[in-house]
Amino acid sequence: VVMALDNGLARTPPMGWLHWERFLCGTDCAGQPGRCVSEQLFVEMADRMAGEGWRDAGYEFLCIDDCWMAPTRDGQGRLRADPKRFPGGIRRLADYVHSKGLKLGIYSDVGERTCAGFPGSYGHYELDAQTFASWGVDLLKFDGCNSGSLEQLAEGYRRMSLALNKTGRSIVYACEWPFYLRPMQQPNYTEIKQYCNHWRNFYDVYDSWNSIKSILEWTALHQDSIVKIAGPGGWNDPDMALVIGNFGLSWDQSVTQMAMWAIMAAPLFMSNDLRHISPEAKCLLQNKEVIAINQDPLGRQGYQILKDKTFELWERPLSGRAYAVAVLNQQEIGGPQNFTFSLTFLGNGLACNPACSVRQVLPASRDWGVYSWISSLSVEVNPTGTVLLKV
């Protein structure tokens, strides 16, 4: 049996754009034509992704989330797109997205209904996998609402994985399995990685600093059980949506999300409006050095190595014996603060032995020069901001 791990996909964390968070379950195309989940929305985003440097920066998946479906299946029992909002169906949209050099992602649910109440895949796993493949879909985000028992949940995730592979089409499989399992039992990540290309661990990301902060806290708290499983073919998803370019994050908090998602080797799926995005947000999201850290071929996930009052120090081993290092200032009052640490802390003392060059990547890119093994670094970090270094 070919497992998802062997489907040859997601050798680095997938990158793209996702409608959930920014566009939610917008189905009113008459009242809010620019904000509803429709063929038009995805065509416009595809044009932006291909024409404004997003695809070239690595964002290749354009993903439909919940609420794309008609309220019922067709006469043959197949899922279908809402005919008013997707007049050409998903196949036509997939062809258009592919013509722009992009890939199309779609959404379904392991249970009888999706989280928003549309038809789920329970009892139709094989049929739905074939339907998605016949439409030319390249990624499936498979949610876990309304799934009945834990055994049913696990069985559904396994069966959809095998069904996708059986279609013969390369389809990245994004699971929410551990998130729905966790309240009741400790997820078996070894098994989950056999079936899924990435798996969500925590609540929906919101357009707020509180949400970003809680994701980082949860990840640090559980790093002993999740960091070691991540690697080429399978990734921890802290909730992939980057909410940079929306309304809730300050500039420093946007820098923190970008830096920390790179450190966590997280899938990077923007959820914003690419038709109306500030040049600063665009520049941050397309930052080549940060993306290179996220996409590092070694595929090791980063982790917190030190927490000192309001400061957190995180590191991520990179290829070529380099390290990405993030200094995060959790303080939400006052001004910039200095944090000083010895380079012997990094890489179990090996990152800078006998010497190393240090380069700042965020908030702005500049060289810091060469340091010896026993040097200390002093970093000034704004409240709720992060300084990202490459050592």
C-alpha positions as YAML, in Angstrom:
chain: A
units: angstrom
residues:
- id: 1
  name: VAL
  ca: [0.00, 0.00, 0.00]
- id: 2
  name: VAL
  ca: [1.37, 3.42, -0.99]
- id: 3
  name: MET
  ca: [1.02, 5.76, 1.97]
- id: 4
  name: ALA
  ca: [0.80, 9.54, 1.70]
- id: 5
  name: LEU
  ca: [4.35, 9.69, 2.98]
- id: 6
  name: ASP
  ca: [5.41, 8.04, -0.27]
- id: 7
  name: ASN
  ca: [3.26, 10.16, -2.57]
- id: 8
  name: GLY
  ca: [6.36, 12.23, -3.33]
- id: 9
  name: LEU
  ca: [4.59, 15.48, -2.42]
- id: 10
  name: ALA
  ca: [5.24, 18.29, 0.06]
- id: 11
  name: ARG
  ca: [9.00, 17.76, 0.19]
- id: 12
  name: THR
  ca: [8.99, 21.28, 1.62]
- id: 13
  name: PRO
  ca: [6.04, 22.95, 3.40]
- id: 14
  name: PRO
  ca: [3.39, 23.81, 0.77]
- id: 15
  name: MET
  ca: [2.72, 27.49, 0.05]
- id: 16
  name: GLY
  ca: [-0.30, 29.24, -1.38]
- id: 17
  name: TRP
  ca: [-3.43, 31.26, -0.79]
- id: 18
  name: LEU
  ca: [-6.57, 30.18, 1.05]
- id: 19
  name: HIS
  ca: [-9.97, 31.86, 1.24]
- id: 20
  name: TRP
  ca: [-10.75, 30.94, 4.87]
- id: 21
  name: GLU
  ca: [-10.22, 33.63, 7.53]
- id: 22
  name: ARG
  ca: [-10.40, 36.56, 5.12]
- id: 23
  name: PHE
  ca: [-13.51, 35.55, 3.15]
- id: 24
  name: LEU
  ca: [-15.09, 33.04, 5.59]
- id: 25
  name: CYS
  ca: [-18.36, 31.54, 4.30]
- id: 26
  name: GLY
  ca: [-19.41, 34.45, 2.08]
- id: 27
  name: THR
  ca: [-22.25, 33.19, -0.10]
- id: 28
  name: ASP
  ca: [-24.05, 36.48, -0.85]
- id: 29
  name: CYS
  ca: [-22.71, 37.35, -4.29]
- id: 30
  name: ALA
  ca: [-25.55, 39.74, -5.06]
- id: 31
  name: GLY
  ca: [-25.01, 41.89, -1.97]
- id: 32
  name: GLN
  ca: [-21.21, 41.59, -1.71]
- id: 33
  name: PRO
  ca: [-19.88, 40.53, -5.12]
- id: 34
  name: GLY
  ca: [-16.22, 41.18, -4.26]
- id: 35
  name: ARG
  ca: [-16.38, 39.25, -1.02]
- id: 36
  name: CYS
  ca: [-18.25, 36.03, -1.76]
- id: 37
  name: VAL
  ca: [-16.74, 32.58, -2.27]
- id: 38
  name: SER
  ca: [-17.07, 32.29, -6.04]
- id: 39
  name: GLU
  ca: [-15.35, 31.40, -9.28]
- id: 40
  name: GLN
  ca: [-14.83, 35.13, -9.81]
- id: 41
  name: LEU
  ca: [-12.91, 35.50, -6.54]
- id: 42
  name: PHE
  ca: [-10.53, 32.66, -7.42]
- id: 43
  name: VAL
  ca: [-10.00, 33.86, -10.99]
- id: 44
  name: GLU
  ca: [-9.07, 37.31, -9.67]
- id: 45
  name: MET
  ca: [-6.70, 35.85, -7.07]
- id: 46
  name: ALA
  ca: [-5.11, 33.56, -9.68]
- id: 47
  name: ASP
  ca: [-4.45, 36.59, -11.89]
- id: 48
  name: ARG
  ca: [-2.83, 38.44, -8.98]
- id: 49
  name: MET
  ca: [-0.77, 35.42, -7.90]
- id: 50
  name: ALA
  ca: [0.63, 34.93, -11.40]
- id: 51
  name: GLY
  ca: [1.05, 38.62, -12.25]
- id: 52
  name: GLU
  ca: [2.33, 40.16, -9.03]
- id: 53
  name: GLY
  ca: [5.20, 37.91, -8.03]
- id: 54
  name: TRP
  ca: [3.36, 35.59, -5.61]
- id: 55
  name: ARG
  ca: [3.76, 32.46, -7.72]
- id: 56
  name: ASP
  ca: [7.42, 33.26, -8.37]
- id: 57
  name: ALA
  ca: [7.98, 33.70, -4.62]
- id: 58
  name: GLY
  ca: [6.71, 30.13, -4.09]
- id: 59
  name: TYR
  ca: [2.99, 30.56, -3.39]
- id: 60
  name: GLU
  ca: [1.67, 27.97, -5.84]
- id: 61
  name: PHE
  ca: [-1.59, 26.62, -4.39]
- id: 62
  name: LEU
  ca: [-4.85, 28.56, -4.72]
- id: 63
  name: CYS
  ca: [-7.18, 26.91, -2.20]
- id: 64
  name: ILE
  ca: [-10.94, 26.83, -1.91]
- id: 65
  name: ASP
  ca: [-12.12, 26.26, 1.67]
- id: 66
  name: ASP
  ca: [-15.61, 25.45, 3.04]
- id: 67
  name: CYS
  ca: [-18.85, 26.70, 1.41]
- id: 68
  name: TRP
  ca: [-18.04, 26.08, -2.28]
- id: 69
  name: MET
  ca: [-20.58, 23.28, -2.67]
- id: 70
  name: ALA
  ca: [-24.18, 23.06, -3.73]
- id: 71
  name: PRO
  ca: [-26.42, 22.12, -0.75]
- id: 72
  name: THR
  ca: [-26.93, 18.57, -2.10]
- id: 73
  name: ARG
  ca: [-25.04, 15.99, -4.17]
- id: 74
  name: ASP
  ca: [-26.08, 15.34, -7.80]
- id: 75
  name: GLY
  ca: [-28.17, 12.42, -9.10]
- id: 76
  name: GLN
  ca: [-25.08, 10.16, -9.20]
- id: 77
  name: GLY
  ca: [-24.22, 11.03, -5.62]
- id: 78
  name: ARG
  ca: [-21.30, 13.30, -6.60]
- id: 79
  name: LEU
  ca: [-20.34, 16.57, -4.98]
- id: 80
  name: ARG
  ca: [-20.92, 19.64, -7.11]
- id: 81
  name: ALA
  ca: [-20.07, 23.29, -6.88]
- id: 82
  name: ASP
  ca: [-22.78, 25.84, -6.18]
- id: 83
  name: PRO
  ca: [-24.04, 26.54, -9.73]
- id: 84
  name: LYS
  ca: [-24.68, 30.25, -9.13]
- id: 85
  name: ARG
  ca: [-21.32, 31.03, -7.57]
- id: 86
  name: PHE
  ca: [-19.28, 28.60, -9.70]
- id: 87
  name: PRO
  ca: [-21.11, 28.65, -13.05]
- id: 88
  name: GLY
  ca: [-18.29, 26.83, -14.85]
- id: 89
  name: GLY
  ca: [-17.86, 24.18, -12.15]
- id: 90
  name: ILE
  ca: [-14.54, 23.30, -10.55]
- id: 91
  name: ARG
  ca: [-13.02, 21.72, -13.67]
- id: 92
  name: ARG
  ca: [-13.12, 25.00, -15.58]
- id: 93
  name: LEU
  ca: [-11.64, 26.86, -12.62]
- id: 94
  name: ALA
  ca: [-8.87, 24.25, -12.27]
- id: 95
  name: ASP
  ca: [-8.01, 24.61, -15.96]
- id: 96
  name: TYR
  ca: [-7.79, 28.38, -15.54]
- id: 97
  name: VAL
  ca: [-5.64, 28.11, -12.41]
- id: 98
  name: HIS
  ca: [-3.33, 25.62, -14.17]
- id: 99
  name: SER
  ca: [-3.03, 27.94, -17.16]
- id: 100
  name: LYS
  ca: [-1.51, 30.49, -14.77]
- id: 101
  name: GLY
  ca: [1.13, 28.02, -13.58]
- id: 102
  name: LEU
  ca: [-0.68, 27.51, -10.27]
- id: 103
  name: LYS
  ca: [-2.33, 24.56, -8.52]
- id: 104
  name: LEU
  ca: [-5.88, 24.29, -7.20]
- id: 105
  name: GLY
  ca: [-6.79, 23.20, -3.68]
- id: 106
  name: ILE
  ca: [-10.26, 22.17, -2.52]
- id: 107
  name: TYR
  ca: [-12.00, 21.40, 0.77]
- id: 108
  name: SER
  ca: [-14.12, 18.58, 2.12]
- id: 109
  name: ASP
  ca: [-14.90, 16.97, 5.46]
- id: 110
  name: VAL
  ca: [-14.47, 13.49, 6.95]
- id: 111
  name: GLY
  ca: [-17.99, 13.63, 8.45]
- id: 112
  name: GLU
  ca: [-21.51, 13.71, 7.02]
- id: 113
  name: ARG
  ca: [-21.49, 17.51, 6.87]
- id: 114
  name: THR
  ca: [-18.76, 20.13, 6.56]
- id: 115
  name: CYS
  ca: [-18.24, 22.58, 9.43]
- id: 116
  name: ALA
  ca: [-20.58, 25.03, 7.65]
- id: 117
  name: GLY
  ca: [-23.22, 22.36, 7.01]
- id: 118
  name: PHE
  ca: [-22.56, 21.44, 3.36]
- id: 119
  name: PRO
  ca: [-22.38, 17.79, 2.23]
- id: 120
  name: GLY
  ca: [-19.39, 15.97, 3.77]
- id: 121
  name: SER
  ca: [-17.50, 12.97, 2.38]
- id: 122
  name: TYR
  ca: [-18.62, 10.33, 4.90]
- id: 123
  name: GLY
  ca: [-19.74, 7.26, 2.93]
- id: 124
  name: HIS
  ca: [-18.33, 8.75, -0.30]
- id: 125
  name: TYR
  ca: [-14.55, 8.80, 0.23]
- id: 126
  name: GLU
  ca: [-13.62, 6.89, -2.94]
- id: 127
  name: LEU
  ca: [-16.19, 8.71, -5.08]
- id: 128
  name: ASP
  ca: [-15.13, 12.13, -3.84]
- id: 129
  name: ALA
  ca: [-11.43, 11.37, -4.37]
- id: 130
  name: GLN
  ca: [-12.20, 10.34, -7.97]
- id: 131
  name: THR
  ca: [-14.34, 13.44, -8.47]
- id: 132
  name: PHE
  ca: [-11.55, 15.75, -7.22]
- id: 133
  name: ALA
  ca: [-8.98, 13.98, -9.41]
- id: 134
  name: SER
  ca: [-11.25, 14.23, -12.47]
- id: 135
  name: TRP
  ca: [-11.57, 17.97, -11.89]
- id: 136
  name: GLY
  ca: [-7.79, 18.40, -11.78]
- id: 137
  name: VAL
  ca: [-7.53, 19.25, -8.08]
- id: 138
  name: ASP
  ca: [-3.98, 19.34, -6.62]
- id: 139
  name: LEU
  ca: [-4.62, 19.58, -2.86]
- id: 140
  name: LEU
  ca: [-7.37, 18.48, -0.51]
- id: 141
  name: LYS
  ca: [-7.91, 20.12, 2.88]
- id: 142
  name: PHE
  ca: [-9.91, 17.51, 4.79]
- id: 143
  name: ASP
  ca: [-11.71, 18.88, 7.85]
- id: 144
  name: GLY
  ca: [-12.96, 16.88, 10.84]
- id: 145
  name: CYS
  ca: [-16.38, 18.27, 11.78]
- id: 146
  name: ASN
  ca: [-19.42, 16.03, 12.41]
- id: 147
  name: SER
  ca: [-17.47, 12.80, 12.28]
- id: 148
  name: GLY
  ca: [-19.20, 10.73, 14.97]
- id: 149
  name: SER
  ca: [-16.77, 8.54, 16.92]
- id: 150
  name: LEU
  ca: [-12.98, 8.82, 17.16]
- id: 151
  name: GLU
  ca: [-12.66, 5.52, 15.31]
- id: 152
  name: GLN
  ca: [-14.84, 6.88, 12.51]
- id: 153
  name: LEU
  ca: [-12.65, 9.98, 12.37]
- id: 154
  name: ALA
  ca: [-9.42, 7.97, 12.09]
- id: 155
  name: GLU
  ca: [-10.94, 5.53, 9.60]
- id: 156
  name: GLY
  ca: [-12.17, 8.40, 7.44]
- id: 157
  name: TYR
  ca: [-8.75, 10.06, 7.33]
- id: 158
  name: ARG
  ca: [-7.07, 6.78, 6.43]
- id: 159
  name: ARG
  ca: [-9.59, 5.89, 3.77]
- id: 160
  name: MET
  ca: [-9.44, 9.27, 2.05]
- id: 161
  name: SER
  ca: [-5.63, 9.06, 1.97]
- id: 162
  name: LEU
  ca: [-5.73, 5.69, 0.23]
- id: 163
  name: ALA
  ca: [-8.54, 6.84, -2.08]
- id: 164
  name: LEU
  ca: [-6.55, 9.91, -3.19]
- id: 165
  name: ASN
  ca: [-3.49, 7.81, -3.94]
- id: 166
  name: LYS
  ca: [-5.58, 5.32, -5.89]
- id: 167
  name: THR
  ca: [-6.72, 8.04, -8.31]
- id: 168
  name: GLY
  ca: [-3.16, 8.21, -9.68]
- id: 169
  name: ARG
  ca: [-3.22, 12.01, -9.48]
- id: 170
  name: SER
  ca: [-0.73, 13.85, -7.25]
- id: 171
  name: ILE
  ca: [-2.93, 15.42, -4.59]
- id: 172
  name: VAL
  ca: [-1.42, 16.96, -1.45]
- id: 173
  name: TYR
  ca: [-3.42, 15.77, 1.56]
- id: 174
  name: ALA
  ca: [-3.93, 18.32, 4.34]
- id: 175
  name: CYS
  ca: [-5.54, 16.78, 7.43]
- id: 176
  name: GLU
  ca: [-7.12, 18.21, 10.58]
- id: 177
  name: TRP
  ca: [-6.90, 14.81, 12.28]
- id: 178
  name: PRO
  ca: [-4.83, 15.60, 15.43]
- id: 179
  name: PHE
  ca: [-6.83, 18.76, 16.15]
- id: 180
  name: TYR
  ca: [-10.09, 16.79, 16.41]
- id: 181
  name: LEU
  ca: [-8.43, 13.90, 18.24]
- id: 182
  name: ARG
  ca: [-6.58, 15.92, 20.87]
- id: 183
  name: PRO
  ca: [-9.42, 16.76, 23.28]
- id: 184
  name: MET
  ca: [-9.97, 13.00, 23.77]
- id: 185
  name: GLN
  ca: [-6.59, 11.37, 23.20]
- id: 186
  name: GLN
  ca: [-2.94, 11.98, 22.37]
- id: 187
  name: PRO
  ca: [-2.51, 11.80, 18.57]
- id: 188
  name: ASN
  ca: [-0.21, 9.15, 17.15]
- id: 189
  name: TYR
  ca: [1.85, 11.41, 14.89]
- id: 190
  name: THR
  ca: [3.81, 8.52, 13.41]
- id: 191
  name: GLU
  ca: [0.60, 7.08, 12.05]
- id: 192
  name: ILE
  ca: [-0.79, 10.47, 10.98]
- id: 193
  name: LYS
  ca: [2.38, 11.17, 8.98]
- id: 194
  name: GLN
  ca: [1.92, 7.87, 7.12]
- id: 195
  name: TYR
  ca: [-1.37, 9.14, 5.74]
- id: 196
  name: CYS
  ca: [-1.15, 12.95, 5.59]
- id: 197
  name: ASN
  ca: [1.18, 15.56, 4.06]
- id: 198
  name: HIS
  ca: [0.39, 18.09, 6.77]
- id: 199
  name: TRP
  ca: [-1.89, 18.01, 9.76]
- id: 200
  name: ARG
  ca: [-3.44, 20.75, 11.81]
- id: 201
  name: ASN
  ca: [-2.78, 20.86, 15.53]
- id: 202
  name: PHE
  ca: [-4.57, 23.91, 16.85]
- id: 203
  name: TYR
  ca: [-7.61, 26.18, 16.53]
- id: 204
  name: ASP
  ca: [-8.43, 28.34, 13.52]
- id: 205
  name: VAL
  ca: [-6.14, 31.30, 13.24]
- id: 206
  name: TYR
  ca: [-7.89, 34.66, 13.72]
- id: 207
  name: ASP
  ca: [-6.82, 38.06, 12.52]
- id: 208
  name: SER
  ca: [-5.51, 38.97, 15.96]
- id: 209
  name: TRP
  ca: [-2.35, 39.03, 18.03]
- id: 210
  name: ASN
  ca: [-4.06, 36.90, 20.69]
- id: 211
  name: SER
  ca: [-4.55, 34.13, 18.15]
- id: 212
  name: ILE
  ca: [-0.93, 34.22, 16.94]
- id: 213
  name: LYS
  ca: [0.31, 34.29, 20.54]
- id: 214
  name: SER
  ca: [-1.82, 31.29, 21.59]
- id: 215
  name: ILE
  ca: [-0.59, 29.25, 18.60]
- id: 216
  name: LEU
  ca: [3.04, 29.94, 19.55]
- id: 217
  name: GLU
  ca: [2.38, 29.11, 23.21]
- id: 218
  name: TRP
  ca: [0.70, 25.83, 22.29]
- id: 219
  name: THR
  ca: [3.52, 24.88, 19.93]
- id: 220
  name: ALA
  ca: [6.23, 25.55, 22.53]
- id: 221
  name: LEU
  ca: [4.26, 23.60, 25.14]
- id: 222
  name: HIS
  ca: [3.93, 20.54, 22.87]
- id: 223
  name: GLN
  ca: [7.21, 20.75, 20.99]
- id: 224
  name: ASP
  ca: [8.60, 17.55, 22.53]
- id: 225
  name: SER
  ca: [5.87, 15.49, 20.88]
- id: 226
  name: ILE
  ca: [5.52, 17.29, 17.53]
- id: 227
  name: VAL
  ca: [8.89, 18.67, 16.39]
- id: 228
  name: LYS
  ca: [10.60, 15.35, 15.74]
- id: 229
  name: ILE
  ca: [7.89, 14.05, 13.37]
- id: 230
  name: ALA
  ca: [8.06, 16.98, 10.92]
- id: 231
  name: GLY
  ca: [10.15, 16.59, 7.79]
- id: 232
  name: PRO
  ca: [10.02, 16.21, 4.01]
- id: 233
  name: GLY
  ca: [6.60, 14.80, 3.05]
- id: 234
  name: GLY
  ca: [4.83, 15.65, 6.33]
- id: 235
  name: TRP
  ca: [4.50, 18.89, 8.32]
- id: 236
  name: ASN
  ca: [2.90, 20.22, 11.49]
- id: 237
  name: ASP
  ca: [0.32, 22.85, 10.63]
- id: 238
  name: PRO
  ca: [-0.16, 25.38, 13.47]
- id: 239
  name: ASP
  ca: [-2.96, 26.69, 11.22]
- id: 240
  name: MET
  ca: [-1.28, 27.68, 8.05]
- id: 241
  name: ALA
  ca: [-3.17, 30.88, 7.32]
- id: 242
  name: LEU
  ca: [-0.94, 33.93, 7.27]
- id: 243
  name: VAL
  ca: [-3.19, 36.86, 8.20]
- id: 244
  name: ILE
  ca: [-0.57, 39.44, 7.21]
- id: 245
  name: GLY
  ca: [-2.09, 42.25, 5.14]
- id: 246
  name: ASN
  ca: [-5.46, 42.24, 6.90]
- id: 247
  name: PHE
  ca: [-6.64, 44.31, 9.88]
- id: 248
  name: GLY
  ca: [-5.68, 42.76, 13.20]
- id: 249
  name: LEU
  ca: [-1.88, 42.67, 13.35]
- id: 250
  name: SER
  ca: [0.49, 45.57, 13.82]
- id: 251
  name: TRP
  ca: [3.61, 45.70, 11.65]
- id: 252
  name: ASP
  ca: [5.74, 44.07, 14.37]
- id: 253
  name: GLN
  ca: [3.16, 41.34, 14.90]
- id: 254
  name: SER
  ca: [3.09, 40.67, 11.15]
- id: 255
  name: VAL
  ca: [6.88, 40.29, 11.24]
- id: 256
  name: THR
  ca: [6.45, 37.87, 14.16]
- id: 257
  name: GLN
  ca: [3.95, 35.70, 12.29]
- id: 258
  name: MET
  ca: [6.15, 35.53, 9.18]
- id: 259
  name: ALA
  ca: [9.32, 34.79, 11.17]
- id: 260
  name: MET
  ca: [7.77, 32.20, 13.47]
- id: 261
  name: TRP
  ca: [5.89, 30.32, 10.74]
- id: 262
  name: ALA
  ca: [9.26, 30.03, 8.96]
- id: 263
  name: ILE
  ca: [10.90, 28.75, 12.17]
- id: 264
  name: MET
  ca: [8.07, 26.21, 12.68]
- id: 265
  name: ALA
  ca: [8.43, 24.84, 9.12]
- id: 266
  name: ALA
  ca: [4.72, 25.56, 8.76]
- id: 267
  name: PRO
  ca: [2.80, 25.42, 5.49]
- id: 268
  name: LEU
  ca: [2.42, 29.05, 4.34]
- id: 269
  name: PHE
  ca: [-1.05, 29.83, 3.02]
- id: 270
  name: MET
  ca: [-1.94, 33.50, 2.95]
- id: 271
  name: SER
  ca: [-5.51, 34.44, 3.74]
- id: 272
  name: ASN
  ca: [-5.82, 38.05, 2.67]
- id: 273
  name: ASP
  ca: [-7.12, 40.09, -0.26]
- id: 274
  name: LEU
  ca: [-4.36, 40.23, -2.86]
- id: 275
  name: ARG
  ca: [-6.38, 42.83, -4.79]
- id: 276
  name: HIS
  ca: [-5.98, 45.27, -1.89]
- id: 277
  name: ILE
  ca: [-2.71, 44.66, -0.08]
- id: 278
  name: SER
  ca: [-0.19, 47.21, 1.13]
- id: 279
  name: PRO
  ca: [3.28, 47.29, -0.45]
- id: 280
  name: GLU
  ca: [4.78, 46.61, 3.04]
- id: 281
  name: ALA
  ca: [2.70, 43.48, 3.60]
- id: 282
  name: LYS
  ca: [3.48, 42.27, 0.09]
- id: 283
  name: CYS
  ca: [7.18, 42.84, 0.63]
- id: 284
  name: LEU
  ca: [7.13, 40.89, 3.91]
- id: 285
  name: LEU
  ca: [5.15, 37.97, 2.46]
- id: 286
  name: GLN
  ca: [7.44, 37.78, -0.58]
- id: 287
  name: ASN
  ca: [10.68, 38.09, 1.42]
- id: 288
  name: LYS
  ca: [13.01, 35.61, -0.28]
- id: 289
  name: GLU
  ca: [15.28, 35.06, 2.73]
- id: 290
  name: VAL
  ca: [12.42, 34.19, 5.09]
- id: 291
  name: ILE
  ca: [10.81, 31.91, 2.51]
- id: 292
  name: ALA
  ca: [14.17, 30.17, 2.01]
- id: 293
  name: ILE
  ca: [14.27, 29.44, 5.76]
- id: 294
  name: ASN
  ca: [10.71, 28.07, 5.67]
- id: 295
  name: GLN
  ca: [11.51, 25.97, 2.59]
- id: 296
  name: ASP
  ca: [14.92, 24.76, 3.78]
- id: 297
  name: PRO
  ca: [15.53, 21.31, 2.24]
- id: 298
  name: LEU
  ca: [16.77, 19.76, 5.50]
- id: 299
  name: GLY
  ca: [13.16, 19.99, 6.63]
- id: 300
  name: ARG
  ca: [13.78, 20.21, 10.39]
- id: 301
  name: GLN
  ca: [11.19, 22.07, 12.45]
- id: 302
  name: GLY
  ca: [12.40, 24.76, 14.86]
- id: 303
  name: TYR
  ca: [11.75, 24.85, 18.62]
- id: 304
  name: GLN
  ca: [12.00, 27.12, 21.62]
- id: 305
  name: ILE
  ca: [15.33, 26.84, 23.47]
- id: 306
  name: LEU
  ca: [14.95, 29.56, 26.09]
- id: 307
  name: LYS
  ca: [12.24, 31.58, 27.77]
- id: 308
  name: ASP
  ca: [13.41, 34.48, 29.92]
- id: 309
  name: LYS
  ca: [10.70, 36.78, 31.33]
- id: 310
  name: THR
  ca: [9.09, 38.26, 28.22]
- id: 311
  name: PHE
  ca: [11.71, 36.98, 25.77]
- id: 312
  name: GLU
  ca: [11.71, 33.72, 23.84]
- id: 313
  name: LEU
  ca: [14.65, 32.32, 21.90]
- id: 314
  name: TRP
  ca: [13.87, 29.82, 19.12]
- id: 315
  name: GLU
  ca: [16.19, 28.03, 16.72]
- id: 316
  name: ARG
  ca: [15.77, 25.96, 13.58]
- id: 317
  name: PRO
  ca: [18.58, 23.78, 12.14]
- id: 318
  name: LEU
  ca: [19.10, 24.49, 8.43]
- id: 319
  name: SER
  ca: [21.05, 22.78, 5.69]
- id: 320
  name: GLY
  ca: [24.72, 23.72, 5.32]
- id: 321
  name: ARG
  ca: [25.18, 23.65, 9.13]
- id: 322
  name: ALA
  ca: [23.34, 26.97, 9.44]
- id: 323
  name: TYR
  ca: [20.65, 27.94, 11.97]
- id: 324
  name: ALA
  ca: [17.68, 30.26, 11.85]
- id: 325
  name: VAL
  ca: [17.28, 32.02, 15.19]
- id: 326
  name: ALA
  ca: [14.25, 34.02, 16.32]
- id: 327
  name: VAL
  ca: [14.20, 36.39, 19.28]
- id: 328
  name: LEU
  ca: [10.59, 37.15, 20.19]
- id: 329
  name: ASN
  ca: [9.56, 39.85, 22.66]
- id: 330
  name: GLN
  ca: [6.17, 38.98, 24.20]
- id: 331
  name: GLN
  ca: [5.93, 42.22, 26.18]
- id: 332
  name: GLU
  ca: [2.88, 44.29, 25.21]
- id: 333
  name: ILE
  ca: [3.77, 47.49, 27.04]
- id: 334
  name: GLY
  ca: [6.56, 50.04, 26.82]
- id: 335
  name: GLY
  ca: [9.17, 50.30, 24.10]
- id: 336
  name: PRO
  ca: [11.92, 48.22, 22.48]
- id: 337
  name: GLN
  ca: [13.87, 45.95, 24.85]
- id: 338
  name: ASN
  ca: [17.32, 44.46, 24.65]
- id: 339
  name: PHE
  ca: [17.95, 40.75, 24.96]
- id: 340
  name: THR
  ca: [21.49, 39.38, 25.27]
- id: 341
  name: PHE
  ca: [22.40, 35.73, 24.91]
- id: 342
  name: SER
  ca: [25.54, 33.70, 24.42]
- id: 343
  name: LEU
  ca: [26.11, 32.03, 21.05]
- id: 344
  name: THR
  ca: [26.99, 28.84, 22.96]
- id: 345
  name: PHE
  ca: [23.23, 28.43, 23.47]
- id: 346
  name: LEU
  ca: [22.69, 27.71, 19.80]
- id: 347
  name: GLY
  ca: [22.76, 24.25, 18.25]
- id: 348
  name: ASN
  ca: [23.83, 22.60, 21.54]
- id: 349
  name: GLY
  ca: [26.93, 24.77, 21.42]
- id: 350
  name: LEU
  ca: [27.83, 23.74, 17.86]
- id: 351
  name: ALA
  ca: [26.13, 26.46, 15.77]
- id: 352
  name: CYS
  ca: [28.97, 28.92, 16.19]
- id: 353
  name: ASN
  ca: [31.97, 26.68, 16.84]
- id: 354
  name: PRO
  ca: [34.66, 27.99, 16.41]
- id: 355
  name: ALA
  ca: [33.11, 31.06, 14.69]
- id: 356
  name: CYS
  ca: [30.09, 32.10, 12.65]
- id: 357
  name: SER
  ca: [28.68, 34.91, 10.58]
- id: 358
  name: VAL
  ca: [25.38, 36.43, 11.67]
- id: 359
  name: ARG
  ca: [22.86, 37.98, 9.32]
- id: 360
  name: GLN
  ca: [19.63, 39.69, 10.32]
- id: 361
  name: VAL
  ca: [16.72, 38.72, 8.04]
- id: 362
  name: LEU
  ca: [13.79, 40.47, 9.75]
- id: 363
  name: PRO
  ca: [12.54, 43.11, 10.43]
- id: 364
  name: ALA
  ca: [15.12, 44.32, 7.90]
- id: 365
  name: SER
  ca: [17.98, 42.55, 6.19]
- id: 366
  name: ARG
  ca: [21.57, 43.37, 7.16]
- id: 367
  name: ASP
  ca: [24.87, 41.67, 7.97]
- id: 368
  name: TRP
  ca: [26.04, 41.66, 11.57]
- id: 369
  name: GLY
  ca: [29.50, 40.30, 10.84]
- id: 370
  name: VAL
  ca: [31.53, 37.43, 12.26]
- id: 371
  name: TYR
  ca: [31.44, 36.25, 15.87]
- id: 372
  name: SER
  ca: [33.44, 33.75, 17.87]
- id: 373
  name: TRP
  ca: [32.00, 30.77, 19.71]
- id: 374
  name: ILE
  ca: [32.06, 32.52, 23.09]
- id: 375
  name: SER
  ca: [30.59, 35.85, 21.93]
- id: 376
  name: SER
  ca: [27.26, 37.19, 23.11]
- id: 377
  name: LEU
  ca: [24.66, 38.78, 20.85]
- id: 378
  name: SER
  ca: [22.57, 41.70, 21.98]
- id: 379
  name: VAL
  ca: [19.31, 42.08, 20.09]
- id: 380
  name: GLU
  ca: [16.85, 44.97, 20.33]
- id: 381
  name: VAL
  ca: [13.26, 43.82, 19.82]
- id: 382
  name: ASN
  ca: [10.04, 45.85, 19.69]
- id: 383
  name: PRO
  ca: [7.07, 44.80, 21.84]
- id: 384
  name: THR
  ca: [5.27, 41.79, 20.23]
- id: 385
  name: GLY
  ca: [8.00, 41.86, 17.56]
- id: 386
  name: THR
  ca: [10.61, 39.37, 16.47]
- id: 387
  name: VAL
  ca: [14.15, 39.64, 15.18]
- id: 388
  name: LEU
  ca: [14.99, 36.77, 12.82]
- id: 389
  name: LEU
  ca: [18.66, 35.93, 12.33]
- id: 390
  name: LYS
  ca: [20.57, 33.43, 10.22]
- id: 391
  name: VAL
  ca: [23.70, 32.08, 11.88]
...
